[in-house]
């Protein structure tokens, strides 16, 4: 039975509002304590968002006010319509009303289908909607539909590991296959173009860019990691490829995506830089390559990431100014470097 904070009791464990099981001894009480205060924040935001959305939910003007509101969080009940409006996914759906049904009745490349099939079983095994295939709300078949449809529509990309977690969380958040499909398609084509291309050039570029951002913002950390021989590809690959899904608390990931859908990939960099800055002393204390790699693997488990509201505030406060022109120039330079080394 669900309690006031959106969790459900199942024996010795609880399940959050998205179906993820919480271990009672490890983090259930922390989660409950956080949610008891956060639920009031969500209620206040919901009433304010009603005025921002208005009657036309097909598009949403990307005003300074909307940007500020997205950074403060989109309430759960408004998230599907706001995401669809911000990304123009609602317009794509409206202009292509039968495309999704057509795509799920087509067959993808056999190798792509096999890769998707393997990853379906690896997607959120601790989530009741993905673990129980007999549940009427089970998500495995919808996940297969979405990933296959995206692969067919974007044959140059096909399927990339990590998309299963992105698509899975989209399904849990918007609770609609077709909307999840268009949001994922928009991510691939408009928000993160070439991010999931087979050559992985854009993704590798973003890892190199993270290194340059750390060199700019935290020079001592960058110098120390260079001495230890830590490559940036070893640090943020999983963070970026699944957009922090499966590595950070779900509510925090959704808050990150609230900003990502409006502001683009700079948000991924801000999150990574914040994790590094909050753990700067621990990184500087690392004495070896293995110490540093193990530390970075655990950064996403930092207790601060559970407090999604304060963590999202910190990704803008801790990272400071991120001028678009400067980031664009740095990305172009990193792209040239990755191409030379490929």
N, C-alpha and C positions, 0 to 999 in steps of 0.2 A: 504494500500500500504506500502511496506517495505521501511524503510529509510536506510541511509548508515550504521547504526549501527546494522541492523538486527532486528529492532523492527517494528511492524506494528500498524497503527493507527486504533482504533475501537471506534468511538465516544469519550467519555470522558476517555477512558482507552487505553492502548497500550499493545501489545503482544510482548514478546521477541522472539528470533530466535527459541526457542523450543516450543512456543505456550502457555507460561505462561502469564496470564494477570497481568499487572502492574497497580496498582492504581496510577493515575496521581498525586494526592495530596501527597500521602505517600512516594513513592519511585521512581517514573518515572524519575524525573529530576536528582536524584542522580545516577540512573542507566545510564541515557544518558551521564552524565558527566564522569562517569567511563569508559563507553564503547568507548567514543570518543578518549580516550588515549590508551585503551587496544587493540583496533582494529589494531593499528600499531605494538604492541608487537606480536600479532598473525601473522601478515604478515611476520615479520622478522623470527619468529620461523618456519613458513611453508616452507620457502626456505631452511632452514637448515635441516629440517626433511627429505626433499626429498633425500638428500645425505645419511642419516642414514638408511632409509628404503631400498633403492636400488631396485633391480628388484625382489628379492625373499621375498615376504610378508607372506609366510607361517610360517616362524619362524623369531624371532628377537633376536639376541644375547644379553644377559643381561650384557653388558659391563658397565664399569664406565661411559663412555660417554652417553650411552642410559639412565642410571640412572639419570645422570645430566640433560639430555634433558627432561625426564619425569617429574622431579621436576620443571622444568621451564614451563611445559605445552605442551600438544599435540594439535596441531591445529585441528579445527573441521573437516576439510576435510580428515585428516589422522587418526583421532581417531579410526574409526572402524577397519581399517587394522592393526594399531599398537596394539590395545587391543587384537585382534584375534591372532596376532603373539606372543605377550608377554606371553599370557596365554596358548598357544598351542591349543586354541579353533579352530583355522584354521585347524590344523592337525586332530582333532577329527571330524570336519565336513567333511574333505576330506576322512577320513577312514570310515565314516559312512554316505554315501551320501543320503540314503533313510530313515534313522532312524527318522528324524523329521516328515516327511510326514506320516510315519507309526504311530507314537505316537499320532499325533493330530486326527487320525481317530479311536483311541481306547477310551474307557471310563474309567475314573478314579473312585476310590471309591466314592460312592454317597455322603458320608459325606465330603470328600475332595472337590468334585465338588460344593457342597452347600457353603462351606466356601469360595471358590474362587469366586463364583457367587456374594456373599455378598460383598466381598472386591473390585470387579471390579468397582462397583458404588461409592466406597469411594476413588478411586485412582485419585489423582490430579484433583479434581473438578474445580479448577481454571485454568485448561489447556484446550484450545479449542479443542484439538485432543481427549481428553477423555470426554469432556462434551457434544459434538455434535456427536451423533451416526449416523447422516445422512451424515456427511462429508465423502467424498471418502477417506480421509486420516485418518479417525477415528481409534483410537487405542484400543477400548474396545475388539473387537473380536480377534485381534492379541495378546492382553494381556491374554485373556482367553486361547488361544491356547498354548502360551509359558508356563503359569503356570500349565496347565493341563499336558502338555508333560513332564515338569520337575518332576511333582508329580508322574506320571506313571513310569518314568525311575528311580526315586529315591523313591521307595515305602517305604523305612524305614523312610524317612523324610516326605514324603507326601507334605503337604502344611503348611507353617508357616506364620502367619500374619507379615507383613513387607516386605515379598518377592514381594508383588504386587507393592510396590513403587520402589524396585530395578529393577524388570522386566520392569516396565513402563518407567523408565528413560533410561534403556538400549535400549528400542525400539525407544525412541525419539533421542537417540544419534547415533545409528547405522542404524536405518531406515530399518531393515531387521529382520523378525521374526526368521528365522533359526539361524542367527548369534546371536541374543539376547538370544535364547534358549541355544546355546552352551556356551556363556559367563556366563550365569546364572548357568548352570550345572557345569562349571569349578570353579566358585566361591564356590559352595556348596561342591564340592568334592576335589578340589586341594588347593584353596587359603584359605578357611575358613572351613576346615573339621569339621563336627559335630556341627557347629555353629547353624544350624537350626534343629538339632535333637529334637524330642518331649520332651526329658528330660531336655533340655536347659542347660545341665551341662557345655558345652563349653562356652556358652554365659554368664552364671553366673560366670564362671572362669575368663572371660575377665573383668567383672565388678570388681571382687575382685582384679584382677591384676591392674586395673586403680587405685584403692585405694592404693595399694602398691607402684605404680609409684609416686603418689602424696606424699606419706609418704617419699619417697626417694628424690624427687626433691623439694617439697614444704612442709616441715615438719610442719610449723606453720599452714598452711591451713588444713592439715590432722588432727592435734590435735584439732583445733577449730571445725571442722565438727564432730569429735568424741564426743566432749562435748555437741554439739547440738543434738546428736543422729541420724545424717543423715547416712543412709545406702547407700553404693555405688550402690546397685541395683536400687535405686530410682533416681539415677543421670544420668547414661549413657545408660540405657536399650534401649530407643527408638533411641538414637544416633547410637548405634551399630547395632541394629537389622535391621534397614533400611539403614545402611551405610551412614547416614547423609542426605539421600534423604528425602524430605518432611519436613525437619527441617532447612535446610540452603539454601542459594541462589544457583540456579541450576548450574551456571558456576563454583562456588566454589566447589560444590559436584563433578562435572566432573573432576576438577583439582585434588581433593583428590583421585578419582578413577584412574586417570592417574598413581599415585604413588602406590595405593593399588594393582593394577594388576601386578606390578613388585615387590614391597617390602613386600607385605602381611599385616597381621593385625597390625603390629607395627604402621602403618600409622594411624589407628583408634585411637590408644593410644596417638600418637603425637598430633592429632587434639584436642582430649579431654583435654589433659594437657595444650595445648596452650590456649584454651578457659578459663580454670581455672586460668592459670597464668595471662592472660590479665585482668582478673576480680578479682584478688587476694584481693585487698583492699575492694571491695564490699562484697566479701565472708566473710572476717574477720570482717566486720561491721555488719553482720547478728546477731541478738539477739535471734532468736528462730528457732526452726525446720521449721515452715511454711515459715518464711522469707527466709531461705536457699533453701528450695525446690522451692519456687516461683522464686528465683533468677536463679537457675540452669535451670529452664524451659525457661527463657528468654535469657540465655547466647548465644544461637545460633543465636539470633536476633541482636547481637552486630553489630554496623555499620562496624566494621573492617572486618566482614565476607563477605560483598559485594565486597570489594576490593580483588578479588580472587588472584591476582598476589602477592600482598604484604602479604596477609594472608598465602599463601602457603610458602612464604619465611620464615615467622615467625614460622611456625610449625617445622622447622628444626633449626632455630636460637634460639628460645626461649626455646626449650626442651633440647638442647645440645646432648651429646652422649647417644646413646641407644644401648649398646653392645648386640649383639645377644645372646651370652652365658648367660649374666646376666638376660635378659628378659625371656629366656627359663627356667632358674632355678626358677625364680620368678613365672612363669606360672605353672610350675610343683607343686610348693608348694601350690599355690592358688587352683589348681585342687584337690589336696588331701584334703584341707580344705573344699571345696564345697562338695566333696563326703561324708566326715564325717558328714556334717550338713544336707545332703539330706535325 
